[in-house]
Amino acid sequence: MTMLVFAVATILLLWATILLSFFAPLAARWREPVLRHPVLVIESDDWGAGPLAQAEALPRLSAVLQGIRDRSGRSAVMTLGVILEVPDGPRIAASGCSEYHALPLTDARFDDVRAAMQSGIAAGVFVPQLHGQCHYWPPALMCAAQRDSAVRDWLTAPTPATTEGLPSPLQSRWVDASVLPSRTLPADAIRQAVAAEAQTYQTLFGSAPQVAVATTFVWNDAVEAAWAQVGIETVITPGRRATCRTAAGQPGCVDATLLAGERSLAGQTYLVRDVYFEPALGHVPQRLLNGLSTRTRQGRACLAETHRFNFLQAADASLATLETGLRDALASRPDLRFVTPLELAHAMRQGDPDWIETRLKLRLSAWRARLDEIPRFRRIAQLSGLALPLALLGARA
């Protein structure tokens, strides 16, 4: 009996040591709000200034979204990460590529694009979010163009540019990636740029931006502080914050891992968009369902990332894949709810009981489902036997 007691005590001590070692990520996932309902939001970036073919793609998207409704009667929602300008290629070319000139979304050439966006907003299916004045940092782009003929050709193109054609590092707005590793931008320059783009956004949409998503998910505290000054209260993230482009050109210098409902130093609420859904790259409807199923078990919203290029390239197939994915999601989860990211963030901030789960058993079940994502925890829990009581905890909940 003494040996049995000793063995049990040793195991319990080992488990306690493991739990203490991982206390911070375990506690963070316990604090993270648990949603009462399955939630799906399609998050789409790069709309606005750019190819004029958007004027045809947007009404088709709007029609599909309006035809899909949850049990409350709410239409499916797609956010539009809005870009407010592209280069004015002919004017830049006329300067010998020595001066940057912008072609803003307010230009008459984009009248049909703006009208299509506004029509979808009025119908309640499009939700604009601030993606940036442009999908690059103009001085960095001009610098890169001096030594890269492909960038120069892109910059001086006669038609509105497609930013997907830029080298990936140069698509980051909030660093200078004209050289790698990238250089940090001055805080004053960031503040001025954010103030200008917020004013442009308000002119276009009639209200200040409240949700922001950084291009290529590279940003820092200075950007969040500037966003806060113009009224941004929700920041869309991939679950971590990269603050630079590495020597290899990849997003790097990660300084924070983020969970939905956490707050930035500037006071914004973070949301996490971590389901990647690009039909033009071969992603099938089941990918959307798998993401929704996993996030629902975790008590989380499924924010699915997709981009404009899907609906300009292979547009018919991409639109059909999106529609099938949404309809299949509703069929698999009849209690599915469509909401906007801002509404979701407000519910988390306020602990809205219509949206946020308070029952202990259900919170425990969601918490258990989140643990496997903690680096090394799953392996250590399996080797130590801790996985068994944790599995029972989730099952009993």
ChimeraX attribute file (.defattr): number of C-alpha atoms within 10 A of each C-alpha:
attribute: neighborCount
match mode: 1-to-1
recipient: residues
	/A:1	6
	/A:2	7
	/A:3	8
	/A:4	9
	/A:5	10
	/A:6	11
	/A:7	12
	/A:8	12
	/A:9	12
	/A:10	12
	/A:11	15
	/A:12	13
	/A:13	12
	/A:14	15
	/A:15	18
	/A:16	13
	/A:17	12
	/A:18	16
	/A:19	17
	/A:20	11
	/A:21	12
	/A:22	15
	/A:23	11
	/A:24	11
	/A:25	17
	/A:26	18
	/A:27	12
	/A:28	14
	/A:29	20
	/A:30	17
	/A:31	15
	/A:32	18
	/A:33	25
	/A:34	29
	/A:35	27
	/A:36	20
	/A:37	19
	/A:38	24
	/A:39	23
	/A:40	29
	/A:41	22
	/A:42	26
	/A:43	26
	/A:44	25
	/A:45	23
	/A:46	24
	/A:47	24
	/A:48	27
	/A:49	29
	/A:50	23
	/A:51	17
	/A:52	18
	/A:53	12
	/A:54	23
	/A:55	18
	/A:56	14
	/A:57	19
	/A:58	23
	/A:59	17
	/A:60	17
	/A:61	19
	/A:62	23
	/A:63	13
	/A:64	17
	/A:65	22
	/A:66	17
	/A:67	11
	/A:68	17
	/A:69	18
	/A:70	16
	/A:71	12
	/A:72	10
	/A:73	10
	/A:74	15
	/A:75	22
	/A:76	25
	/A:77	26
	/A:78	30
	/A:79	21
	/A:80	24
	/A:81	25
	/A:82	26
	/A:83	25
	/A:84	26
	/A:85	24
	/A:86	26
	/A:87	26
	/A:88	20
	/A:89	24
	/A:90	16
	/A:91	18
	/A:92	21
	/A:93	19
	/A:94	11
	/A:95	13
	/A:96	10
	/A:97	20
	/A:98	13
	/A:99	13
	/A:100	18
	/A:101	19
	/A:102	16
	/A:103	19
	/A:104	22
	/A:105	23
	/A:106	17
	/A:107	11
	/A:108	10
	/A:109	14
	/A:110	21
	/A:111	13
	/A:112	15
	/A:113	25
	/A:114	22
	/A:115	14
	/A:116	21
	/A:117	25
	/A:118	18
	/A:119	16
	/A:120	23
	/A:121	19
	/A:122	11
	/A:123	14
	/A:124	18
	/A:125	26
	/A:126	28
	/A:127	22
	/A:128	25
	/A:129	27
	/A:130	27
	/A:131	25
	/A:132	25
	/A:133	24
	/A:134	24
	/A:135	26
	/A:136	24
	/A:137	21
	/A:138	19
	/A:139	14
	/A:140	19
	/A:141	22
	/A:142	20
	/A:143	18
	/A:144	18
	/A:145	20
	/A:146	12
	/A:147	11
	/A:148	12
	/A:149	11
	/A:150	13
	/A:151	20
	/A:152	20
	/A:153	14
	/A:154	19
	/A:155	26
	/A:156	23
	/A:157	18
	/A:158	15
	/A:159	15
	/A:160	22
	/A:161	22
	/A:162	18
	/A:163	23
	/A:164	13
	/A:165	11
	/A:166	17
	/A:167	12
	/A:168	16
	/A:169	25
	/A:170	26
	/A:171	21
	/A:172	25
	/A:173	26
	/A:174	30
	/A:175	25
	/A:176	24
	/A:177	29
	/A:178	19
	/A:179	16
	/A:180	15
	/A:181	19
	/A:182	24
	/A:183	17
	/A:184	15
	/A:185	16
	/A:186	11
	/A:187	14
	/A:188	11
	/A:189	12
	/A:190	20
	/A:191	18
	/A:192	11
	/A:193	17
	/A:194	23
	/A:195	16
	/A:196	13
	/A:197	21
	/A:198	24
	/A:199	15
	/A:200	20
	/A:201	24
	/A:202	12
	/A:203	12
	/A:204	15
	/A:205	14
	/A:206	10
	/A:207	11
	/A:208	17
	/A:209	23
	/A:210	19
	/A:211	24
	/A:212	21
	/A:213	20
	/A:214	22
	/A:215	21
	/A:216	20
	/A:217	20
	/A:218	26
	/A:219	23
	/A:220	19
	/A:221	15
	/A:222	18
	/A:223	20
	/A:224	24
	/A:225	20
	/A:226	20
	/A:227	26
	/A:228	19
	/A:229	15
	/A:230	18
	/A:231	14
	/A:232	23
	/A:233	23
	/A:234	29
	/A:235	25
	/A:236	20
	/A:237	23
	/A:238	22
	/A:239	17
	/A:240	15
	/A:241	20
	/A:242	22
	/A:243	22
	/A:244	28
	/A:245	25
	/A:246	18
	/A:247	13
	/A:248	10
	/A:249	17
	/A:250	17
	/A:251	22
	/A:252	17
	/A:253	13
	/A:254	14
	/A:255	13
	/A:256	12
	/A:257	12
	/A:258	18
	/A:259	21
	/A:260	25
	/A:261	22
	/A:262	20
	/A:263	17
	/A:264	17
	/A:265	11
	/A:266	17
	/A:267	14
	/A:268	23
	/A:269	24
	/A:270	23
	/A:271	25
	/A:272	22
	/A:273	19
	/A:274	16
	/A:275	21
	/A:276	17
	/A:277	26
	/A:278	24
	/A:279	24
	/A:280	21
	/A:281	11
	/A:282	11
	/A:283	15
	/A:284	17
	/A:285	21
	/A:286	14
	/A:287	17
	/A:288	26
	/A:289	21
	/A:290	14
	/A:291	20
	/A:292	26
	/A:293	18
	/A:294	16
	/A:295	23
	/A:296	23
	/A:297	19
	/A:298	23
	/A:299	26
	/A:300	25
	/A:301	30
	/A:302	25
	/A:303	27
	/A:304	22
	/A:305	19
	/A:306	22
	/A:307	21
	/A:308	20
	/A:309	22
	/A:310	21
	/A:311	24
	/A:312	18
	/A:313	12
	/A:314	13
	/A:315	18
	/A:316	14
	/A:317	15
	/A:318	22
	/A:319	20
	/A:320	14
	/A:321	22
	/A:322	25
	/A:323	18
	/A:324	16
	/A:325	19
	/A:326	23
	/A:327	19
	/A:328	16
	/A:329	23
	/A:330	20
	/A:331	11
	/A:332	13
	/A:333	18
	/A:334	12
	/A:335	15
	/A:336	20
	/A:337	22
	/A:338	25
	/A:339	19
	/A:340	20
	/A:341	27
	/A:342	18
	/A:343	11
	/A:344	22
	/A:345	22
	/A:346	15
	/A:347	18
	/A:348	22
	/A:349	16
	/A:350	10
	/A:351	15
	/A:352	14
	/A:353	12
	/A:354	10
	/A:355	18
	/A:356	20
	/A:357	19
	/A:358	15
	/A:359	11
	/A:360	10
	/A:361	15
	/A:362	20
	/A:363	24
	/A:364	20
	/A:365	22
	/A:366	26
	/A:367	25
	/A:368	22
	/A:369	20
	/A:370	19
	/A:371	17
	/A:372	14
	/A:373	10
	/A:374	13
	/A:375	11
	/A:376	10
	/A:377	19
	/A:378	14
	/A:379	14
	/A:380	14
	/A:381	18
	/A:382	11
	/A:383	9
	/A:384	13
	/A:385	14
	/A:386	21
	/A:387	18
	/A:388	12
	/A:389	11
	/A:390	17
	/A:391	14
	/A:392	12
	/A:393	15
	/A:394	18
	/A:395	12
	/A:396	11
	/A:397	15
